[in-house]
Amino acid sequence: MAGAEAAVRASIDSDRDCTEKALAQMELRRKINLLIGEWKAAGGGDVLPDVRNPVRLHFVKTVGRSGRAISRR
C-alpha cells in the first residue's frame, strides 16, 4: 500500500499521468476495507494497528551471564 501511494506521489511530482497507479491504490484500499469488514463480521474486535499510532518495539536486555532477560519500555 505504501509503495502504491509513493508511486502515485512520484508521478504527480513529475507531472505525469498517474491514473493507473491511482486506480490500483484505490483497489488496494477497497480490498483492505472488505477484509476489515469480514474480520469484524467474524467477531474481530481488537484495535487494528494504525500508522498514526505505531506499535513500539520492546528491547530485551540480558542481565549478566545468567541469560535472564529484562524487558525495557
C-alpha distance (Angstrom), angle and dihedral (degrees) to the residues before:
residue distance angle dihedral
M1 . . .
A2 3.79 . .
G3 3.80 89.5 .
A4 3.79 91.4 53.3
E5 3.80 91.3 49.9
A6 3.80 91.1 48.6
A7 3.81 91.1 50.2
V8 3.81 91.6 52.0
R9 3.80 91.4 47.9
A10 3.81 92.0 48.3
S11 3.81 90.7 51.0
I12 3.80 92.0 49.0
D13 3.81 92.3 46.6
S14 3.80 89.8 51.2
D15 3.82 90.3 48.0
R16 3.82 91.7 -118.6
D17 3.80 130.9 138.5
C18 3.81 109.7 -86.1
T19 3.81 99.2 175.9
E20 3.81 96.7 117.2
K21 3.79 93.8 43.6
A22 3.80 92.3 46.9
L23 3.81 91.3 49.4
A24 3.81 89.8 50.2
Q25 3.82 89.4 50.6
M26 3.81 91.4 50.8
E27 3.82 89.9 49.1
L28 3.82 89.9 53.2
R29 3.80 90.3 50.8
R30 3.81 90.3 49.3
K31 3.82 91.0 52.1
I32 3.80 91.8 48.6
N33 3.80 91.0 50.3
L34 3.82 90.3 50.3
L35 3.81 91.3 49.8
I36 3.80 91.6 49.2
G37 3.81 90.0 48.9
E38 3.81 91.4 51.3
W39 3.80 90.9 46.8
K40 3.81 91.9 51.7
A41 3.82 91.6 45.9
A42 3.81 88.6 53.6
G43 3.81 90.0 56.4
G44 3.78 101.4 -89.9
G45 3.76 109.5 156.5
D46 3.80 105.1 155.0
V47 3.77 120.0 117.0
L48 3.79 108.9 -97.1
P49 3.82 120.0 -133.7
D50 3.79 115.3 -95.4
V51 3.79 129.0 -163.4
R52 3.79 88.9 -134.0
N53 3.81 89.7 58.0
P54 3.82 105.3 37.2
V55 3.77 120.1 -165.5
R56 3.77 109.6 -109.8
L57 3.76 118.8 -129.1
H58 3.77 117.7 -124.9
F59 3.78 112.9 -139.5
V60 3.78 117.4 -143.6
K61 3.79 119.0 -143.6
T62 3.78 122.5 -169.4
V63 3.79 117.6 -138.2
G64 3.79 116.5 -134.6
R65 3.78 117.7 -50.7
S66 3.79 96.3 -45.6
G67 3.80 91.7 91.2
R68 3.80 90.8 -132.8
A69 3.77 110.1 147.9
I70 3.79 126.5 -140.5
S71 3.77 119.4 -161.0
R72 3.81 115.9 -134.2
R73 3.75 123.5 -158.7
